Amino acid sequence: MALPLLQQPDRLKARLREVPSEPGCYLLRDADDRILYIGKAKVLRSWGGIMDMTPDGSPIIDKTHIEGLFLDCGWCYGGFKAVPGSGFSLAHLIATGNHHAPAEKFRLDRFRTGRGLMDEEGTGAQHDLH
């Protein structure tokens, strides 16, 4: 069985030289059909996909039960504006294993416990969201 392409630096460099330099969407796969490179994608439109939202309208910034899998999602329309702060909080969580104080309330387990989901009116964090 051949070594994976990622374990063969000279062969990988040669394959990467084959990637076109013009805008487009290109994939580089290894012998086992694993994607090694996706790049040079050209933005065709400004919107695509579904709107990810949580029941309470607040994001999720947390680690999961799967080692190495972290979440930063569920931004409900506000993700583009919040990326610098959420990225900092996610990096802190990945680096230290502890939640960054400003993102503490965005843990995934809040949906299991229900803690912090409803405000004093019982309507959730963003009243007009759903």
C-alpha positions in Angstrom: 0.0 0.0 0.0 1.4 3.4 -1.0 2.0 6.1 1.6 -0.6 8.9 1.7 0.2 11.9 -0.4 0.6 14.0 2.8 3.4 11.8 3.9 5.3 12.3 0.7 6.3 16.0 0.6 8.1 15.9 -2.8 5.2 14.2 -4.5 2.7 16.5 -2.7 4.6 19.6 -3.9 4.6 18.3 -7.5 0.8 17.7 -7.3 0.2 21.2 -5.9 2.1 22.7 -8.9 -0.6 21.2 -11.0 -3.3 23.4 -9.4 -4.4 26.1 -11.8 -3.7 29.7 -10.9 -6.8 31.1 -12.5 -10.0 31.7 -10.5 -12.3 28.7 -10.4 -13.0 25.9 -8.0 -10.3 23.2 -7.8 -9.9 20.1 -5.8 -6.8 18.0 -5.3 -7.4 14.5 -4.0 -5.1 11.7 -2.9 -5.1 8.1 -4.0 -7.8 7.3 -1.4 -10.0 10.1 -2.8 -9.5 12.3 0.3 -9.6 16.0 -0.5 -6.2 17.6 0.2 -6.7 21.1 -1.3 -9.7 23.3 -2.2 -8.8 26.7 -3.4 -9.0 29.5 -5.8 -12.8 29.6 -5.5 -14.4 32.6 -7.2 -17.4 34.1 -5.4 -20.3 33.8 -7.7 -23.0 35.3 -5.4 -23.2 36.6 -1.9 -25.7 34.1 -0.4 -26.0 30.4 -0.4 -27.3 27.7 1.9 -29.5 27.7 4.9 -29.6 30.1 7.8 -28.2 28.3 10.8 -30.0 29.4 13.9 -30.5 28.1 17.4 -33.8 28.0 19.3 -32.7 30.9 21.5 -31.2 33.0 18.7 -27.7 32.9 20.3 -24.7 31.2 18.8 -22.9 28.1 19.9 -19.2 28.4 20.7 -18.1 25.1 22.3 -16.2 21.9 22.1 -18.0 18.7 21.4 -17.7 15.2 22.7 -15.6 14.3 19.6 -12.0 15.1 20.3 -10.8 18.0 18.2 -14.3 19.1 17.0 -15.3 22.5 18.0 -18.4 24.5 17.0 -18.8 28.2 16.2 -22.2 28.3 14.6 -25.9 29.3 14.9 -25.3 33.0 14.5 -28.8 33.8 13.2 -28.0 36.7 10.8 -25.2 38.2 12.9 -22.2 36.0 12.1 -20.3 38.3 9.7 -20.3 41.1 12.2 -19.3 38.8 15.1 -16.5 36.9 13.4 -13.5 38.7 15.0 -14.9 38.2 18.5 -16.1 34.7 18.0 -12.9 33.7 16.4 -10.9 35.0 19.4 -13.2 33.1 21.8 -13.0 29.9 19.8 -9.2 30.2 19.5 -9.1 30.7 23.3 -11.2 27.5 23.8 -9.1 25.5 21.4 -5.8 26.7 23.0 -6.7 26.4 26.6 -9.6 24.0 26.8 -11.5 26.6 28.8 -14.3 28.9 27.7 -13.5 32.5 27.1 -15.5 34.6 29.6 -17.5 36.5 27.0 -18.6 33.3 25.3 -19.3 31.3 28.4 -23.1 31.6 27.9 -22.8 30.2 24.3 -22.1 26.6 25.4 -23.8 23.7 23.7 -25.1 22.1 26.9 -27.5 25.0 27.5 -30.0 23.2 25.3 -29.7 20.1 27.6 -30.1 22.1 30.8 -32.3 24.9 29.6 -30.3 27.3 31.8 -30.2 30.8 30.3 -32.5 30.1 27.4 -35.5 32.2 28.4 -35.6 35.7 29.6 -38.0 37.2 32.2 -40.8 37.3 29.6 -40.3 33.7 28.6 -39.7 34.6 25.0 -36.0 34.0 24.5 -33.0 36.1 23.6 -34.4 37.6 20.4 -38.1 38.2 20.5 -38.8 38.6 16.8 -36.5 35.9 15.5 -38.9 33.1 14.7 
